[in-house]
Amino acid sequence: MKPYTDAELEAMLADLESYCVERKQSFKGDAPREVREAICEFANDLPGHGEPGVVFIGAQNDGTPVADFEVSDDLLLQLSGIKNEGQVVPPPTLLVEKRHLCGHDLAVVTVWPCDSPPVRFKQRIHVRWGPRRGLASAQDERILNERRRHRDRPFDVQPVADAMLDELDRLRFEQEYLPAVVARDVLAANERSYEQRLAATKLVLSDAEPRPTVLGLLVIGKSPADWLPGAYTKFLRLAGNDLTAPIADEESIHGTVADQIRRLEEKLEAHNLRGVRFADTAQESRNEAYPMDALRQLVRNAYMHRSYEATNAPVRVYWFDDRIEIHNPGGPFGSVTPENFGQPGITDYRNPNLAEALRALGYVQRFGAGIAIARKALGQRLRFEVQLGFVAAIVAGEQP
């Protein structure tokens, strides 16, 4: 993924016939929305030319740079934040730079085509083909879905051998998942078949070959662990500080990822002691032994980033007397390493489409923020053990 040179960018800036270019005078008014739509369009790359699209901030429609336009650090941070804010999903591959072109400073956003389209902005698939821009038609979606089949797909959208369409819960799809990922007006206007809707949301391979994908089984599967043996959760409450201690509570939690998250969070709340203080205070105050908001972030991170490939290991949660350990199979992925794990701005996605699904269902508000939120609530009580095969989040109990 090599970025464009200054000469190439200047030629693109001046080429009014290029449909790989978007120009904005500033990042105010309607521009933030329009820039996100353009990023979605370039990531979908409906014409299939395979080249990155470019958004210039600080340029007139005719390609002339805006005089005295300031490319501030705040502007660059806003543009960089588009990747992980959760509005354009799966998270696009983009590069944000300050470039000096034609004698002026401009903010330049380079967007690479996505390997697993379709990409959505606010639940809508935006595309451009020649002079046309707008929402994808049924035929456009089919093109994007077919293209996905011929690329290296993330594991979460690969089809599951021998799984049949009736392994998916149609009622759950139509009443819970589809309204969460597709805007209401698009749903009302669309006349796609059940298989086409499943294909558009990546839950089956295609409408012509409706074999459930890993994502389909994890999100709306009737029994995901029958096909993905590690797709369940093991919870243990131990009356002591090591694995030899007596077991106070134990449960194997099955179901979709959303079912597992809900049930595990109920378990954590049930075991989380709460203290009430009346003395020396005008109002009673309630304190949790472990901040639930932090535990939720760590739990959801475990499901989102775990490996479902070549492992039969579940997500494991061990609650000891002095700590909680949350283990997920699959170590650091992509640009994340044991050395930079958890650092602000360092994120990568083993399961980008599952991440999109969890965001749509309300379990992720903003990509890349879970660890930061947990660390803010827990401070030194939180540490990570990071190895090539697993990651463990360890939360110490409160000191007396």
C-alpha positions as CSV (number, residue, x, y, z in Angstrom):
1,M,0.0,0.0,0.0
2,K,2.2,2.7,-1.3
3,P,0.9,6.3,-1.0
4,Y,0.8,8.6,-3.9
5,T,3.8,10.9,-4.6
6,D,3.4,14.7,-4.6
7,A,3.4,14.8,-8.4
8,E,0.7,12.1,-8.6
9,L,-1.5,14.0,-6.1
10,E,-1.0,17.3,-7.9
11,A,-2.1,15.6,-11.2
12,M,-5.2,14.1,-9.4
13,L,-6.0,17.4,-7.8
14,A,-6.2,19.1,-11.2
15,D,-7.9,16.2,-13.1
16,L,-11.6,17.2,-13.0
17,E,-12.5,14.0,-14.9
18,S,-11.1,11.7,-12.2
19,Y,-13.7,9.8,-10.1
20,C,-11.1,8.7,-7.6
21,V,-11.0,12.2,-6.1
22,E,-13.1,14.2,-3.7
23,R,-12.4,17.9,-3.0
24,K,-13.6,19.9,0.0
25,Q,-12.8,23.5,0.8
26,S,-12.9,22.8,4.6
27,F,-14.1,20.3,7.1
28,K,-17.1,22.3,8.3
29,G,-20.8,22.2,7.6
30,D,-21.8,19.2,5.6
31,A,-18.2,18.4,4.7
32,P,-17.7,15.9,7.6
33,R,-20.6,13.8,6.4
34,E,-19.7,14.1,2.8
35,V,-16.1,13.1,3.5
36,R,-17.2,10.0,5.3
37,E,-19.5,9.1,2.4
38,A,-16.6,9.5,0.0
39,I,-14.4,7.3,2.2
40,C,-17.1,4.6,2.1
41,E,-17.4,5.0,-1.7
42,F,-13.7,4.6,-2.3
43,A,-13.4,1.7,0.1
44,N,-16.2,-0.1,-1.8
45,D,-14.5,0.6,-5.1
46,L,-17.5,-0.5,-7.1
47,P,-15.8,0.0,-10.6
48,G,-13.1,-2.4,-9.4
49,H,-10.1,-0.4,-10.6
50,G,-8.2,-1.4,-7.4
51,E,-6.6,2.1,-6.9
52,P,-6.8,4.2,-3.8
53,G,-9.2,7.1,-3.8
54,V,-8.2,10.5,-2.4
55,V,-10.0,13.2,-0.5
56,F,-8.4,16.6,-0.5
57,I,-9.4,19.0,2.3
58,G,-8.5,22.6,1.4
59,A,-9.2,22.5,-2.3
60,Q,-11.9,24.2,-4.5
61,N,-14.1,22.1,-6.8
62,D,-11.9,23.1,-9.7
63,G,-8.8,21.8,-8.0
64,T,-7.4,25.2,-6.9
65,P,-6.0,25.1,-3.4
66,V,-7.7,27.4,-0.8
67,A,-5.5,30.3,0.0
68,D,-4.2,30.4,3.6
69,F,-5.9,27.1,4.5
70,E,-4.6,25.8,7.9
71,V,-4.0,22.1,8.3
72,S,-4.1,21.9,12.1
73,D,-3.3,19.0,14.3
74,D,-6.9,19.0,15.4
75,L,-8.1,18.6,11.8
76,L,-5.7,15.7,11.2
77,L,-6.8,14.0,14.4
78,Q,-10.5,14.3,13.3
79,L,-9.8,12.8,10.0
80,S,-7.7,10.0,11.5
81,G,-10.5,9.2,13.9
82,I,-12.8,8.3,11.1
83,K,-11.2,4.9,10.9
84,N,-12.1,3.8,14.4
85,E,-15.2,5.8,15.3
86,G,-17.6,3.1,14.2
87,Q,-19.5,5.0,11.6
88,V,-17.7,3.6,8.5
89,V,-17.6,-0.2,8.9
90,P,-15.7,-2.4,8.5
91,P,-13.0,0.0,9.5
92,P,-11.5,1.4,6.3
93,T,-7.8,1.4,5.5
94,L,-6.8,5.0,5.1
95,L,-3.8,7.3,5.5
96,V,-4.2,10.9,6.7
97,E,-1.4,13.3,5.9
98,K,-0.5,17.0,5.7
99,R,0.9,17.5,2.2
100,H,2.3,20.6,0.5
101,L,0.9,20.7,-3.0
102,C,0.8,23.4,-5.7
103,G,2.4,25.8,-3.2
104,H,-0.2,25.2,-0.5
105,D,-0.8,23.0,2.5
106,L,-3.7,20.5,2.2
107,A,-5.0,17.6,4.3
108,V,-5.0,14.5,2.2
109,V,-6.9,11.3,3.0
110,T,-5.9,8.3,0.9
111,V,-8.4,5.4,1.0
112,W,-7.6,1.9,-0.2
113,P,-10.3,-0.5,-1.5
114,C,-11.7,-2.9,1.1
115,D,-10.9,-6.6,0.8
116,S,-14.3,-7.5,2.3
117,P,-17.0,-5.2,0.9
118,P,-19.6,-3.9,1.2
119,V,-18.5,-1.1,3.5
120,R,-21.3,1.0,5.1
121,F,-21.5,4.5,6.4
122,K,-24.4,4.8,9.0
123,Q,-25.8,1.5,7.8
124,R,-25.9,2.6,4.1
125,I,-23.7,1.3,1.3
126,H,-22.4,4.3,-0.6
127,V,-20.9,3.8,-4.1
128,R,-19.7,5.8,-7.0
129,W,-19.3,4.6,-10.6
130,G,-18.3,7.2,-13.2
131,P,-20.2,10.4,-12.5
132,R,-22.9,8.5,-10.5
133,R,-22.8,8.6,-6.7
134,G,-25.4,7.3,-4.3
135,L,-26.7,4.3,-2.4
136,A,-26.0,0.8,-3.8
137,S,-28.7,-0.9,-5.7
138,A,-29.4,-4.6,-5.4
139,Q,-27.2,-5.2,-8.4
140,D,-24.4,-3.1,-6.9
141,E,-24.5,-5.2,-3.7
142,R,-24.3,-8.4,-5.8
143,I,-21.2,-7.1,-7.5
144,L,-19.5,-6.2,-4.2
145,N,-20.5,-9.6,-2.7
146,E,-19.2,-11.5,-5.7
147,R,-15.9,-9.6,-5.6
148,R,-15.6,-10.5,-1.9
149,R,-15.7,-14.2,-2.8
150,H,-12.6,-13.8,-5.1
151,R,-10.4,-12.0,-2.6
152,D,-8.6,-13.2,0.5
153,R,-11.4,-12.9,3.0
154,P,-11.0,-12.5,6.7
155,F,-11.8,-15.7,8.5
156,D,-15.1,-14.3,9.9
157,V,-16.7,-14.1,6.4
158,Q,-15.5,-17.4,5.1
159,P,-18.2,-20.0,4.5
160,V,-18.4,-23.0,6.9
161,A,-18.1,-26.3,5.2
162,D,-21.3,-28.4,5.2
163,A,-23.4,-25.8,7.1
164,M,-26.8,-25.3,5.6
165,L,-29.1,-22.3,5.5
166,D,-31.4,-23.7,8.2
167,E,-28.6,-23.4,10.7
168,L,-29.4,-19.7,10.8
169,D,-32.3,-18.2,12.8
170,R,-34.4,-16.4,10.3
171,L,-36.7,-14.7,12.9
172,R,-33.7,-13.3,14.8
173,F,-32.1,-12.1,11.5
174,E,-35.2,-10.2,10.3
175,Q,-36.4,-8.8,13.7
176,E,-33.1,-8.2,15.5
177,Y,-30.0,-8.1,13.3
178,L,-31.2,-6.7,9.9
179,P,-32.8,-3.6,11.4
180,A,-29.6,-2.9,13.4
181,V,-27.3,-3.0,10.3
182,V,-29.6,-1.5,7.5
183,A,-31.3,1.8,7.8
184,R,-35.1,1.8,8.1
185,D,-35.7,3.7,4.9
186,V,-33.5,1.3,2.9
187,L,-35.3,-1.7,4.5
188,A,-38.7,-0.2,3.5
189,A,-37.7,0.4,-0.1
190,N,-35.8,-2.9,-0.7
191,E,-37.4,-5.9,-2.3
192,R,-34.5,-8.3,-1.9
193,S,-35.0,-11.9,-1.1
194,Y,-34.0,-13.5,2.2
195,E,-30.9,-15.0,0.7
196,Q,-29.9,-11.6,-0.9
197,R,-30.3,-9.9,2.4
198,L,-28.1,-12.5,4.2
199,A,-25.5,-12.1,1.5
200,A,-25.5,-8.3,1.7
201,T,-24.9,-8.5,5.4
202,K,-22.1,-11.2,4.9
203,L,-24.0,-13.9,6.9
204,V,-23.9,-16.3,3.8
205,L,-21.4,-16.6,1.0
206,S,-23.8,-15.3,-1.7
207,D,-27.5,-15.4,-2.6
208,A,-26.6,-18.0,-5.3
209,E,-24.7,-20.1,-2.8
210,P,-26.2,-19.4,0.6
211,R,-23.8,-21.3,2.8
212,P,-23.5,-19.7,6.3
213,T,-20.3,-17.8,7.0
214,V,-18.5,-17.9,10.3
215,L,-20.1,-14.4,11.0
216,G,-23.5,-15.8,10.2
217,L,-23.2,-18.6,12.7
218,L,-21.7,-16.3,15.4
219,V,-24.4,-13.7,15.0
220,I,-27.6,-15.6,14.2
221,G,-26.7,-19.3,14.4
222,K,-29.0,-21.6,16.2
223,S,-26.0,-23.5,17.7
224,P,-22.7,-21.9,16.8
225,A,-20.5,-24.2,18.8
226,D,-21.7,-27.2,16.7
227,W,-19.8,-25.7,13.8
228,L,-17.1,-23.6,15.6
229,P,-16.1,-25.7,18.6
230,G,-14.5,-22.9,20.6
231,A,-17.5,-20.5,20.2
232,Y,-18.6,-20.6,23.8
233,T,-17.6,-19.2,27.2
234,K,-16.4,-21.0,30.3
235,F,-17.1,-19.2,33.6
236,L,-15.5,-20.3,36.9
237,R,-15.9,-18.7,40.3
238,L,-13.3,-20.1,42.6
239,A,-13.3,-19.9,46.4
240,G,-9.6,-19.1,46.6
241,N,-6.7,-17.6,44.7
242,D,-5.7,-20.4,42.3
243,L,-7.2,-23.1,40.0
244,T,-6.9,-25.7,42.8
245,A,-9.4,-23.9,44.9
246,P,-13.0,-25.2,45.4
247,I,-15.4,-24.2,42.7
248,A,-18.2,-21.9,43.9
249,D,-19.9,-21.4,40.6
250,E,-19.4,-22.8,37.1
251,E,-21.2,-22.4,33.8
252,S,-20.6,-23.1,30.1
253,I,-22.3,-20.4,28.2
254,H,-23.5,-21.2,24.6
255,G,-25.4,-19.3,21.9
256,T,-24.6,-16.4,19.6
257,V,-21.9,-14.0,20.5
258,A,-24.6,-11.5,21.8
259,D,-26.2,-14.3,23.9
260,Q,-22.8,-15.1,25.4
261,I,-22.0,-11.5,26.2
262,R,-25.4,-10.9,27.8
263,R,-25.2,-14.1,30.0
264,L,-21.6,-13.5,31.0
265,E,-22.3,-9.9,32.0
266,E,-25.2,-11.1,34.1
267,K,-22.9,-13.6,35.8
268,L,-20.3,-10.9,36.5
269,E,-23.0,-8.6,38.0
270,A,-24.4,-11.4,40.2
271,H,-21.0,-12.1,41.7
272,N,-19.9,-8.4,42.0
273,L,-20.1,-7.4,45.6
274,R,-21.5,-3.9,46.3
275,G,-20.9,-1.9,49.4
276,V,-23.3,0.8,50.7
277,R,-22.0,3.7,52.8
278,F,-24.3,5.7,55.1
279,A,-21.9,7.3,57.6
280,D,-20.2,10.6,57.1
281,T,-22.1,11.4,53.9
282,A,-25.3,13.3,53.0
283,Q,-26.4,10.6,50.6
284,E,-25.7,6.9,50.6
285,S,-22.9,5.9,48.2
286,R,-22.6,2.5,46.5
287,N,-19.3,1.0,45.5
288,E,-18.7,-2.1,43.3
289,A,-15.8,-4.4,44.1
290,Y,-15.1,-4.3,40.3
291,P,-16.3,-1.4,38.1
292,M,-18.8,-3.1,35.7
293,D,-18.2,-0.6,32.9
294,A,-14.6,-1.7,32.8
295,L,-15.4,-5.4,33.0
296,R,-17.9,-5.0,30.1
297,Q,-15.2,-3.4,27.9
298,L,-12.7,-6.2,28.6
299,V,-15.3,-8.9,28.1
300,R,-16.5,-7.5,24.7
301,N,-12.9,-7.0,23.6
302,A,-12.3,-10.7,24.3
303,Y,-15.1,-11.8,22.0
304,M,-14.3,-9.2,19.3
305,H,-10.6,-10.0,19.0
306,R,-10.4,-13.7,19.8
307,S,-9.5,-16.2,17.2
308,Y,-12.2,-18.6,16.0
309,E,-9.8,-20.3,13.6
310,A,-7.8,-23.5,14.3
311,T,-8.7,-23.5,18.0
312,N,-11.3,-25.3,20.1
313,A,-10.6,-23.0,23.2
314,P,-13.5,-20.9,24.5
315,V,-13.3,-17.5,26.1
316,R,-12.5,-18.3,29.7
317,V,-13.3,-16.1,32.8
318,Y,-11.8,-17.1,36.1
319,W,-13.0,-15.2,39.2
320,F,-10.7,-15.7,42.1
321,D,-11.0,-14.2,45.6
322,D,-8.3,-11.6,44.8
323,R,-8.7,-11.1,41.0
324,I,-10.6,-11.7,37.8
325,E,-8.8,-13.1,34.7
326,I,-10.4,-12.9,31.2
327,H,-8.6,-15.2,28.7
328,N,-9.2,-15.1,24.9
329,P,-7.6,-17.5,22.4
330,G,-5.5,-15.8,19.7
331,G,-2.7,-13.4,20.5
332,P,-1.9,-10.0,19.0
333,F,-2.9,-9.6,15.3
334,G,-1.6,-7.6,12.4
335,S,0.0,-4.3,13.5
336,V,-0.5,-5.1,17.2
337,T,2.5,-6.8,18.8
338,P,3.2,-7.9,22.4
339,E,5.4,-4.8,22.7
340,N,2.8,-2.2,21.6
341,F,-0.3,-4.0,22.8
342,G,-2.8,-1.5,24.4
343,Q,-1.0,1.6,23.3
344,P,-3.4,4.4,22.2
345,G,-4.1,4.4,18.5
346,I,-2.6,0.9,18.0
347,T,-5.5,-1.3,16.8
348,D,-6.1,-4.1,14.3
349,Y,-8.9,-6.4,13.6
350,R,-8.7,-10.2,13.3
351,N,-12.5,-10.2,12.9
352,P,-13.4,-6.9,11.2
353,N,-16.9,-8.0,10.3
354,L,-17.7,-9.4,13.7
355,A,-16.5,-6.0,15.1
356,E,-19.0,-4.3,12.7
357,A,-21.8,-6.6,13.9
358,L,-21.1,-6.0,17.6
359,R,-21.1,-2.2,17.0
360,A,-24.4,-2.5,15.1
361,L,-25.9,-4.5,18.0
362,G,-24.8,-1.9,20.5
363,Y,-21.9,-3.8,22.2
364,V,-19.2,-1.5,20.8
365,Q,-19.6,2.3,20.8
366,R,-16.3,3.3,19.4
367,F,-13.5,1.1,17.9
368,G,-10.1,1.1,19.7
369,A,-11.4,2.6,22.9
370,G,-12.2,-0.4,25.1
371,I,-8.8,-0.8,26.8
372,A,-8.5,2.9,27.3
373,I,-11.9,3.0,29.0
374,A,-11.0,0.0,31.2
375,R,-7.6,1.5,32.2
376,K,-9.2,4.8,33.1
377,A,-11.6,3.0,35.5
378,L,-9.1,0.5,36.9
379,G,-5.7,2.2,36.8
380,Q,-3.0,0.0,38.2
381,R,-5.4,-2.8,39.0
382,L,-5.5,-3.8,35.3
383,R,-2.6,-5.6,33.6
384,F,-2.4,-7.8,30.5
385,E,-0.5,-11.0,29.8
386,V,0.1,-11.1,26.1
387,Q,1.5,-14.2,24.3
388,L,1.4,-15.4,20.7
389,G,-1.5,-17.8,21.4
390,F,-3.7,-15.9,23.9
391,V,-4.3,-12.6,25.7
392,A,-5.3,-12.4,29.3
393,A,-6.8,-9.3,31.0
394,I,-6.1,-9.5,34.8
395,V,-8.0,-7.2,37.1
396,A,-6.8,-7.1,40.7
397,G,-9.3,-6.9,43.6
398,E,-9.5,-3.7,45.6
399,Q,-6.8,-3.4,48.3
400,P,-8.3,-3.2,51.8
